[in-house]
Amino acid sequence: MQLDIFSDPICPWCFIGKRRMEAAFAARSDVKADIQWRAFQLNPDMPLQGMDRQTYLTTKFGGVDQAKQVYDNIKAVGASVGLDFKFENITHTPSTMSAHRLIKYTQRVDPNAADTLLEQLFTSYFLQGKNIGDIDVLLDIAEKAGLDKKSTRDYLQTMEDFEEVQAEDLQARRLGIGGVPCFIIDGQYALSGAQEPEAFYPIFDLSMQAKTAESSTA
């Protein structure tokens, strides 16, 4: 099956959703998917240099105390899937444009490295508090995913895929996607949010039934 995942590497629910999706596939070994990560920016108007974390929290949530209530809930849910979010380590909220470009580049030059890259992006930001809008940080992440550092640097120093990321984000919003993660299976079935693994099973079955029907009439 084809699985398109609209997500943003600074979205904690996307990290949780990735874990729950992985659990769904682990429980259903009969299901195989070609996964494509698609761009969605939680903060499409964020300056490319990002902004100070405290300024961001005040702007988005009205203050640090209000943000803490939100993140305490996310932290508790994250713990249920083995994630120990370290929101207190984050000092800078980045633009994710360069990260999304890097995801596109990775899926193009080495698709097998994409999952490792996504894992490194999430881990670097949410567990280590790194600025994943910084090119040097992204290069370290790319290298850990097995990409050639020089070629990746050459790519990141251009504006290649900039318009493609913007277009993909706009496409998501035109499809009615207002939040992420959003999982689109075979271009027909959508699962929105960081759903429990069991929520994937009926859609897996629908996809497999459709493919069986197609093969029987071919």
ABEGO torsion letter per residue (X at the ends): XBBBBBBBAABAAAAAAAAAAAAAAAABAABBBBBBBBBBBABAABBAAEBBAAAAAAAAAGEAAAAAAAAAAAAAAAAAAGBBBBAAABABBBBAAAAAAAAAAAAAABAAAAAAAAAAAAAAAAAAGBBAABAAAAAAAAAAAGBBAAAAAAAAABABGAAAAAAAAAAAAAAGBABOBBBBBGGABBBBEBBBAAAAAAAAAAAAAAAAAAAAAX
